């Protein structure tokens, strides 16, 4: 499957994602750390712009970055449909440059887990701090080790709807705490009445909480908060999504 095909399916497949909880979590963090007004927000790995648009509707001055041109095309069309102006840029967060300064930089929806190496995570953190205002906040979320190893690995998920279905198998990846997602999509072609099959392989990798903290501190961040599952509470054994909140030292 091309990125173009996957981009247009992505919103259908993610329609139950708790986007409003991401927005609410960020708003609560900004209140907690006294960031007021209409914050400048950089949405890294913004995908089809679902969160970018929602943040803009909440009064944020949003810019979006993604490495997929097709994802950005969907995001731009979505913003235009809502009558919202959002500048979107084709860049990889590992090579981020020239985006100016922001009050908030976010990497949401476990997008950081798609980076394959330690060096890519380290480079991303270094790029983020270069684009963060002196009083700015960096927020990102990742899958926990528990979710990768106990919820995903060796599990099968499926969706069966009239227009689109998928079978999703997850296997251990080559690195510790990594997973390979093998997806087969069946999409109705309305012209023929037949279903087309597309196959995708996705990789995700996570690390212990302390490793993320070490990398953040080495990049020049002070970690303000480590929370779980959209709550401002410390991660527990079975927490699935870990949030990090940091600022410049």
C-alpha positions in Angstrom: 0.0 0.0 0.0 1.3 3.5 -0.8 1.3 6.2 1.8 -1.4 7.9 -0.2 -3.7 4.9 0.2 -2.9 4.5 3.9 -3.3 8.3 4.5 -6.8 8.2 3.3 -7.7 5.1 5.3 -6.0 6.4 8.5 -8.8 8.5 9.7 -11.3 5.7 9.3 -9.1 3.3 11.2 -8.4 5.9 13.9 -12.0 7.1 14.3 -12.2 5.8 17.9 -8.9 7.4 19.0 -9.4 9.7 22.1 -8.3 12.8 20.4 -10.3 15.1 22.7 -8.4 13.6 25.6 -5.1 14.6 24.1 -6.4 18.2 23.7 -7.7 18.3 27.2 -4.5 16.9 28.7 -2.4 19.6 26.9 -4.8 22.4 28.0 -4.5 21.2 31.6 -0.7 21.1 31.4 -0.6 24.7 30.0 -2.8 25.9 32.9 -0.6 24.1 35.4 2.6 25.6 34.1 1.1 29.1 33.4 1.2 29.3 29.6 -1.5 31.7 28.6 -2.9 33.4 25.6 -3.0 31.7 22.2 0.1 29.4 22.4 2.2 28.7 19.4 2.0 24.9 19.0 4.2 22.7 16.8 2.5 19.4 16.1 5.3 17.0 15.1 4.3 13.9 13.2 0.9 15.4 12.8 -0.3 12.8 10.3 -3.7 13.7 8.8 -4.0 16.7 11.1 -6.8 15.5 13.3 -5.1 17.0 16.4 -3.7 20.0 14.6 -7.2 21.1 13.6 -8.6 20.4 17.1 -5.9 22.5 18.7 -6.5 25.3 16.2 -10.2 25.2 17.0 -9.2 25.7 20.7 -7.3 28.9 19.9 -3.8 27.6 19.5 -1.6 29.0 16.7 -0.7 25.7 15.1 1.9 24.5 12.7 2.2 20.9 11.6 5.1 18.7 10.5 5.0 15.3 9.0 7.3 13.2 6.7 4.4 12.0 4.6 3.3 14.3 1.8 0.1 12.4 1.4 -0.8 12.6 5.1 -0.2 16.4 4.9 -2.4 16.6 1.8 -5.2 15.1 3.9 -4.4 17.4 6.8 -4.5 20.5 4.6 -7.8 19.5 3.1 -9.2 18.9 6.5 -8.1 22.3 7.8 -9.5 24.0 4.7 -12.9 22.2 5.2 -13.0 23.7 8.7 -12.1 27.2 7.5 -8.8 27.0 9.5 -5.4 28.2 8.3 -2.6 25.9 9.5 0.8 25.8 7.8 2.0 22.3 7.2 5.6 21.3 6.5 7.1 18.2 5.0 9.9 17.3 7.4 11.1 14.4 9.5 11.3 15.3 13.2 14.7 13.7 13.3 15.9 16.4 10.8 13.7 19.2 12.0 15.0 22.7 11.2 13.9 26.2 10.4 10.5 26.1 12.1 11.0 29.1 14.5 10.1 29.1 18.2 7.1 27.7 19.9 5.4 27.8 23.3 4.4 24.1 23.0 5.9 21.3 21.0 4.0 18.0 20.9 4.7 14.5 19.6 1.3 12.8 20.1 -0.4 9.5 19.3 2.8 7.5 20.2 4.5 8.8 17.0 7.9 8.8 18.8 7.6 5.0 18.9 8.1 4.9 15.2 11.7 6.0 15.5 13.9 3.0 15.0 17.1 3.8 16.9 18.4 5.5 20.0 20.1 8.1 17.9 16.9 9.1 16.2 15.2 9.7 19.5 18.2 11.7 20.8 18.3 13.8 17.6 14.6 14.5 17.9 14.9 15.8 21.4 17.9 18.0 20.4 15.8 19.4 17.5 12.8 20.1 19.8 14.8 22.1 22.3 16.2 24.2 19.5 12.6 25.2 18.5 11.2 25.6 22.0 10.7 29.1 23.5 12.7 29.7 26.8 9.5 29.2 28.8 8.0 26.6 26.4 6.7 23.1 27.2 7.5 19.9 25.4 4.8 17.2 25.6 5.0 13.7 24.1 3.4 10.3 24.7 4.7 6.8 24.1 3.5 3.2 24.4 4.6 1.7 27.7 6.8 -1.5 27.7 3.7 -3.3 29.1 1.6 -2.3 26.1 4.2 -3.3 23.6 5.1 -6.6 25.2 1.8 -7.7 26.7 -1.0 -5.9 24.7 0.5 -6.0 21.2 3.0 -8.8 20.7 1.5 -12.1 19.5 -2.0 -10.6 19.3 -4.4 -10.3 16.4 -6.9 -7.4 16.0 -9.5 -7.0 13.4 -12.1 -4.7 12.0 -15.0 -5.8 9.8 -17.1 -3.0 8.2 -18.9 -2.6 4.9 -16.4 -0.4 3.2 -13.2 -1.4 4.9 -11.9 -4.3 7.0 -8.5 -5.2 8.3 -6.6 -8.0 10.0 -3.8 -6.8 12.2 -1.1 -9.2 13.5 1.6 -8.1 15.9 4.9 -9.9 16.2 8.1 -9.3 18.3 10.5 -6.9 16.7 14.3 -7.3 16.4 15.0 -4.9 19.2 14.0 -5.2 22.9 10.5 -3.8 23.6 9.7 -3.5 19.9 6.9 -4.8 17.8 6.2 -5.4 14.1 2.6 -4.7 13.1 1.5 -6.6 10.0 -1.7 -5.2 8.6 -3.9 -6.4 5.7 -6.6 -4.0 4.5 -9.6 -4.9 2.4 -11.1 -1.8 0.9 -14.3 -1.7 -1.2 -13.9 -0.3 -4.7 -17.3 1.3 -5.4 -16.8 1.1 -9.1 -16.4 -2.7 -9.3 -18.1 -3.7 -6.0 -15.0 -5.8 -5.2 -12.5 -5.4 -2.4 -8.9 -4.5 -3.0 -6.3 -5.8 -0.6 -3.4 -3.7 0.6 -0.6 -4.8 3.0 1.3 -2.7 5.4 4.2 -3.4 7.9 4.7 -0.9 10.7 7.4 -0.9 13.4 7.2 0.5 16.9 9.8 0.6 19.7 9.7 1.9 23.2 12.1 2.3 26.1 12.1 2.3 29.9 10.8 5.6 31.4 14.2 6.3 33.0 15.8 6.1 29.6 13.5 8.7 28.1 14.3 10.9 31.2 18.0 10.5 30.7 17.8 11.5 27.1 15.7 14.5 27.9 18.1 15.7 30.5 21.1 15.2 28.3 19.4 17.3 25.6 18.9 20.2 28.1 15.4 19.5 29.4 14.1 19.4 33.0 11.4 16.8 33.3 8.3 18.3 34.9 6.0 15.4 34.9 5.7 11.8 33.9 2.1 10.7 33.8 0.0 7.9 32.4 -3.2 7.3 30.4 -4.3 10.9 30.1 -4.3 11.2 33.9 -1.9 13.4 36.0 -0.9 10.3 37.9 2.3 8.3 38.0 2.6 5.3 35.7 1.7 2.0 37.2 2.6 -1.6 36.1 -0.3 -1.8 33.7 -0.3 1.7 32.4 -0.4 1.7 28.6 0.4 5.2 27.5 3.1 7.3 29.2 3.2 11.1 28.9 6.3 13.2 29.5 6.2 17.0 30.1 9.5 18.9 30.0 10.9 22.4 29.7 14.3 23.9 29.2 16.6 23.7 32.3 
